[in-house]
Structure formats: C-alpha cells, structure tokens
C-alpha cells in the first residue's frame, strides 16, 4: 500500500504526514472557514436549533415548521462568511493540518471538532436548501461536507479517521433529506457520483485507517521510550492509580514493548486484506489484550483494548459511502427509466455503477427493497452497534 518505508519515530511520523505544495493545501482554506464560525454555546445548547443543537427536524420529505426554519435561517445567515470560506477548499486533493506529531500521545487536534461542525453545518444547510427547492445548492452542501471530511484522510491518528467516518454519516443523512424533497439534476448527480466514488475507493483500500494504525504503533512505542519517572506519572494521570499500582504496570517493559510491536506488525499485515476479511483485526486486538493481561503485561493491556472496534467502525464508514453511491446511481437510473426505481441493484450495472457495491461486513450485495414509490437500503455493522440505513419514501417526480 505504501511505497516508502513506514515511520518508526515521531519525527518520521510527523514528516510522513506530508505538507502539500504551497497553494494546494485544502486545510488552509478550510481553516479560514473554521476561523469565521459564529457558533455560540447557546447554539450548541439550543433545544430548538436542529443538528447543531438538540432540536429535531421532521422526517425527510415533510415540511419544516416555520419556527424551526426561522432559527435555522438565522444560523445559516450568521455563518455565511464561514460557508463561503469553506467552499474555497473544494477541488484540492491534498491536505495537512498544522499539528505536531512529535508530541506523540500529547498531540493536540483542535481542528477535529471544527471539521465535525462543518459537516453538521452542511447538513443543516442542506435541509434548508431542500425545503426551499434549491437542488443545486443542496448538492453543493454535500460536496463541501465530503471535501472537509476527506481533508483528514491522510492524518495518521485513529480519532481523525473516526471523525471522518462520523462526517460521512451526516452526509448520508443530508442526502436522504435532499432526495426525499427535491430532484437533483443530471449534472449534480454526476458531480456527487465522482466525488463519492473517489472517497469510497480510498476507504475500501483502507488507506486512512492503515495510516492511523501506523501512527498508533509509533506513538505507543514512544510511550516505552519515556523515562520511567515520567511514564509512571503519565500512567497515574491516565488511570488515577497509586504508586504501587503504577510500579506494577511498569514491570517487564522490555517484554511489553516487544509484545506491542509484534501485535502491530501482525495488524499491519492483516491491513493488506480487503473487507470483510480485514475485520479479523478487531478480534485479534481483543485476543492480544486478553493475552497481555494473562502475562501481566499491564501497560499493553491498557493500550490495546481501545483499538478493538476500529476496523468495524471503518467498515461502517464504507457501508455509508456505498449506500450513498447506490442512492446516487438509483437517481441516475430514474432519469433513464420513466422516474421509477429498479427491482434490483443489478439493473444499475454497468451504466451507473461498474459493479454492485458489496456489504463490507457480509461480503454480499447490500440489502435493497423497493417500497411503494421509494426504496430502502440497509446494512448492519456489528460491534459498533449500528444499522446503516438509507431510505427514500416519497421521491419527487423526475422532470424528463
């Protein structure tokens, strides 16, 4: 997957997260949008503002109440400058946020919450555009959200990849609302198809999460490089343990370090496998954590369990992207077939999809069912636990 040698030190990891050429770094443009946010604590705590706060939206295809819509309009208008800045990052393939991975586990990632906010903002704006019958603008919101989410695809940190997956879920929600409310043009569907196909290909290959686990391996190894006194204090801060308990954790550090390295070397070999075979990684992490506990490798037992659901979360993100791909292809099919959806997904091949996207957990075709004038798509991802769904209940008519 990676042509150059993998990083082994924090300095190498920091360099591996390469800086794009000047003027081609999407993160620079998105950062301008983040800086322009006008999002207050009152917005986040609001019981009336949907998505950003805890307010609710009616089901897709249902009119938004005037009072809720007024609150949404005020928020969007207040953040118009931020949205304009975010749009400037579209079209840039490379990205690198100004984080310092030399700090290892203490690396700060302040942009992640802002990236999640961008996806939420786009979701809210998409709902308004759909309600106001602005299909082109609605499509743009999804493309901006996708671009911001993909701006961390090369960031070698697990939480960064999980945020990216969470943003894709918001994009799926936004597109469901759009497709239940307005008819996207052929051009808009084409733009969305190209963008999501690229994101799906990257996710299927596992590039982002493999980079993240490489980063995790380097950072965990750096923990073993800490002076004993510093490491003991770190453990006490993580676990709120006594001195005696901390000293117990620090026993057999050389063996624990070798055990951790062996674990990650095997995991990175498994990362070469496609999904669903790649899902074995989560069980392997769990088994190694249990083995570490039995051996008395208490520091290993602290570090490994948190990684035991990461690959299933990755699979959930891929399922989301594939459902979005199928939904876009279904709309393209409707244009060519009198406004109706097909009886099976095989009808989308090869004109609208090169092949039917597989359920990344079962390795089989996605569950698809026509329901009246619409359809349902769903995929269950265990261990998360989550059912990835995409439903179009009452799509607007296609103007042929």
Order of alpha helices (4+ residues) and beta strands (2+ residues): alpha-alpha-alpha-alpha-alpha-alpha-alpha-alpha-alpha-alpha-alpha-alpha-alpha-alpha-alpha-alpha-beta-beta-beta
